[in-house]
Each structure stands twice: as structure tokens, then as C-alpha cells.
Amino acid sequence: MSAAKCLRIGLFVPTPYRDYNRVQSAIWIRALQMIEPLRAQGHQVYLNNPLLRYDVAIYHRGMMRKSLVFMHLLRRIAKRVYWDTCVDYFDEHEASSALQVRCSRAIAALADGVCVPSEGIAVGARRYSRNVFVMPDPIDLAHFAPARQGVNLDQPVIGWSGVAVKAGFLNQHAAFLDGRCRVICERPPKLDFAYDFVSWRHASFPEELRRCDLGFLPRALDTSYTVNNSSFKALVFAALGIPIIANALPSYRAMAQYYPAIAFLEDFGGDTADALIWLKTRNADPTQVRAAYDKALWARRLAHWVAA
């Protein structure tokens, strides 16, 4: 198959839902939102349809025994079968079990290639697959527009978004956040400081982000699960021209080459005040980062990879 050939592509996700508000973030970021740009290239793209024959099948997210069985079934209907995994399930950590690790290694070995969102996950994947493609979580430029105007870093409204269970790390910065933080997630987390809760909805997410002057994304970097996460949590702020303070995930460091308005706490001895002062000197123009993470760009690169 040549990269120029229009492909029949089957995307398979382990959920019957299509509503972005009802699926895991990796499903809508890496599968559902990629359907439109792949079709725009001329490819025929189908979702969860096992009744057709495909040039390429891509299975997303699953990492259990039933996922391994499903990969074998995809072999019967597709010339090539790929696996997209957004978490480092190649070693045990707080978000993986021994069973998930065994199944993930077997799935990677069975697949014609493995697609991952960060170089850190690619390191693990390459132990079990000779064909690994790093596709950072891409962004829909039409949805995440326009950019934030009039950022106020003197009295910033501070934003955090994510899954509520992961918000607890914010408590370590309670004094910095108290009374001026907007927490955007699916339910109110229990935190040790006053904050404004915003219910996460895909349609309103960009507008809620634009109500913030600063993205604040601290996290512990103590396991392969946390270290190897994708850049998307920071990318949504960067794509809107909102400055960011964060811990130095490798994917964030990689993103910083396209977006200089991100301060890493490690570079300031953990001092949020110094990081904020430094950010006032930085250019928060999102033009380069938007171009680098555009879902249309990554749809082309993905199609080239699976066709090679």
C-alpha cells in the first residue's frame, strides 16, 4: 500500500458511545476526532463495523484478554492491524495490573504496529514491536479557537482540567491556588482550598479555558505512568495562548519548543511565584504549537504510517 492510496480504515474502540462527553478522553482525542480529517484525505473510515473488509484496522485503548482476542478477530477482516495505546502498560505501575501488562505485551507483539502519544511509552512498546509510531495527542484547531485575549498575570485566574481523582496533587499548592482557581472536571473534587468548580463538557471546554489567565498543571513524576503521559493537558491551554506552569513531563518539554510560555517548576526550585514572574517575559503566541499539533497534520502522518 502506498501513502497516496485511499485506504479503507476501520477504527475500533471498546465502547458503544460516540458522545465525547461519555467516552474516555483518549477515545475522542485519538479516535473519534480523527475520523473527519482522515475522510478529508479521501480515505473511507468506519467505526466499530466488523462486517466489512479493511486495508487497515486500528484498535484503540483495550489492554485485557478480550482485547487480545479481538485483535485476532481483526486479523480476519483487515490486511493490517494496529494498536493505539495511550498509557504505558508495558510495565506494572499504579495504573496497570500484571494481567494488563501481559496482555499489552502480547497485543503489541501481535499487531503490525503500535501507535503511542509520547516517546516514553514508545520506549516500552519497542521492546515488543519493531514498528512504533509516536503520534502526540492532536488538537482540533476549529474547536479550540479563538485564542485567549488580555491575559492578566498580575492577578491571574488559574485553571486546571482533568479527571477529578487526579486533582488531589493541587493540595500541595493550596496557598497559591486558594480563591482564584477554576477546576474543570467531571465532578467536584475534595480539595483543601476554595475553588470554582466547572463541569467538563466538550462543547464548552475551550470557552471555560479562555476564562483562565494561567494553566497550572503540577504532578508527581515518580512512575512511568505519570512521566510518560501525553502533552494534551497542557496543549489545550497552549493552543489558546494561555501561559502555563507545570512539572516537567518530557512531552511538555517537547511541546515547549513550539510554545515558550510554559514554566517548569523544576527550573525554579518549585517556586510558583518565581515561575509566574518569568512567564511575564514570555511570548504566548500559539501559532507554532497549533500548527505542530493540528489533527489534520497528524491524520496525514498516521495514514502515511499505516500505508507504508
N, C-alpha and C positions, 0 to 999 in steps of 0.2 A: 504493500500500500504506500503510495507516495503522499507527501504532505498536502499536495494540491488536490488530491482526490476528495470528493464529497463522500463522507462516511455515514453509515447508519450506526448511530451510537445509542446504546441502551444504558441509561443511568438507573441504578438500583439503590434504594435507601431503605433501611429497616423500620419504616413507619408508613402507615397509610395516609398520613396527613400531608397537605400541601400548604397549609396556612403557616406562614413564617412565625406566627405567634405561638404555634403549638408544637413546633419541632425544635430539636436541639440546634444551637447556633451553627454548629459545623455543617448541619444538613442544608440550611438555607444559604450559608456562605459559600460552600464548596460544591453544592449540587444544584439546588433549585434555582439560584440566581444565575447559574452558568448556562441554563437551557437557552435563554434568549440570545446571548452573544454567539453561542455555537451554531444556532439556527441561522443567525445573520451571516455566517460564513458559508452557508449552503448545505450544512450537514443536516441529516434527518436525526432528530433527537427524540427519544421516547423515555418515559419514566415508569419504572416498575411494570413493564409489559413483558412477561416471559413467553408470549405467544408468537414472537417474531424472531427472525434470524438477524444477527448483527455482525458488522465488521468489528466492532469494539463494544465490550461491556465494562462498565466501571461500577464497582460495588463500594459503597460509602459506609464507613463508621463501624460496621459489625466486627466483633472480635471474639465470638463464642463458638461452641461446637456447631450450632446451627448455621453460623456464618460460613464455616469451613465446608459444610455440606452444600450450602447454597453456591459457593464458588465452584464446586464440582458440577453442579447443575448448569451454571452459566457456561461452562466449557462445552456443553452440548448445543448451545444456541449462538455462541459467539466465536469468531475466529481468534480473537484475543481477549483476554480478561485481565483487568487491572483492579487494584485495591487502593482506595484512598483512606488513609488513616490520619486523624488529626492529633493523636496522643501517642506518646512513646510507650507502647505496650510491649516492647521487646525485652523489658526488664521489669521486675517487680518493684512497686513503689506504693505510695498511699492511695493511688487511684487505679491500681491494677492488682489482679489476683494471679496466683500461679496458673490457673486454668486459662485466663485471658492471655497470659504470656505464651503458653504452649500453643494455643490456637492461633495467636497472631504470628508467631514464627512459622507455623505450618501454612497459614494463608499467604504470607509473603513468599515462601518458597514455591507455592503452587501458582501464584499469579505471574503473568508475563511482565509485570512491573508494579512498583509501589509508588504512589503519589503522596507526598507529605508536605506540611506547611513550614517546616523550619529545618535548617541544616543539622541541628542537634538530633532530631528524630531520624533524619536521613542516615546518620552515623549508625544507629541501631538497625535500621532497615537494610543497610548494605551488608550486614552480616548474613542475611538470609535471602537477599535478592541482588542480582547483578544489574538490575535496571531500576534505578530510583530517580524520581523526578521531584525537585523541590518547587512547589507552587505556593508562594505565600498567600494567605487568605486575601483574596482580591476584594475590591470595593466597587459599588455601583455609583459612578460619578453623577448620574442623573438624580439618584435618590439622595446622596449626601452632597447637596448643593442648596443654596449658595454658601460661601464662606462666612464665618462669623466676622462681624464688623464691630469696631470700637471696643476691643478687649481692654479691660481695666485690671492691670496687675498691681495697682496700688491698694485696691480693696476688692480682691477677686472673689467671685462666686466660684467655688471649687466643685468640680464634677468627678464622680466615679460611676462606672457602669459595670455590670457583671451579674453573676449568679449570687443570690443573697447569702448562701452558705460560705462564700468566699470573701465576704465583706469584713469579717472579723479582724483581719490584719490592719484595718483602718484604725482600730482602737489604739494602736501603738503611736498614733499621731493625733490623738484626741484634742490636745490643746491647739494644734494648728488648724483643725477642722471645725471645732465647736462653733455652731451657729452660722456657718457660711458654706456648708457642703450640701450638694444635691446628690442623692444616692438613687441611681436609676437601675431598678432590677424588678424581678417578678413579684416580690413580696417584701414588706419592711423587715430588714434585719435588726437584730438586737445589738445596739451599739452603745458605747459609753459616752456619747456626746450628742448634742442637739443637731439634727439634720432635717432637711426637707426630703421626703420620700416621693419619688416619681415612678409610677408603674410603667414598666418597659412594654412598649408596643412598637412594632417595626415601623409603621407608618409615621408615627410622631417622634421616633428616636432622634433623627437629625435636628429637629426643632428644639427638642429638650436639651441636646448637647449645645446648641447655639445660645442657650441661656446661661452657659458657663463661660468663665474667663480663663479657667485653668483646668486641665485634666490632671488628676492626682492618682497615680497607679502604683502604690507600693506593694511589694510582695516578698516573701522569703524565697531565696534561691538556694534551697538545700537538697532538692532531689531532681532527678532527670525529668520528672513530671512538670515541675514549676519552671525549671531552667529552659526547657525546650518548647515552651508554649509559643504560639504564633504571635504576630505583631498586631492582630486585629483590634485588641482592646485599646491600644494606643493609636492605631491607624485612623479610627473613626474621629478622634479629636484632631489629629494632624491634617486629615483631609478637609477639615473645616477651618483650618488656620488657627486652632486653639493651642496655645503653649501647653507643655506637659512637664510634670515632674514624675519620675518613675525610678524603680530599681532597674539595674542594667541587664535585662534579658538580652541574650545575643540577638534575637530577632528585632528588638528595639534598637540595638546598636546598629544593625544593618539598615534599619529604616532611617536612622539619623543622617545617613549620607544624602538623603533626599529631603530631609526636614530638620534644619538645625535648631528649631525652637523646642528642643527636648533636653531637660536637665536630668542627669543621673545622680541619684542620691550618693552613690559610691564616690563620685567625683568631688563631693562637698562634705565628706565625713558624716553623711546622714543629716546635715543641717538644712532643713526646708527653707529657712529664711535666706540663707546664702544662695541656695538654688534659685529662689524666686528673684533675688536681686540680679543674678546672672542672666536670667531669662529676659529681663527688660532690655538687654543689649542685643537680643537675637532677632533674626528675621523670621517671621511666622508665615511667610508666603507659602501656600500649599501647592503651588503649581507643579513642582517637580515630584512631590510624593504622590499626588493624584495621578500623574502620568505613569509613574513606576508601578502602581498597584491597581491600575484600571482593569476591571474584569474583562473588557473586550481584548486587551493585550494578552491577558493570561489565558483566555479561551483560545486564542490563536496558538499560543505556545503549547497548551495542553493538546490540542488537535494535532500539532506537528509531532509531539512526542509519541502519542498513541499510534500515529500513522507511520512512524519511522521503521 
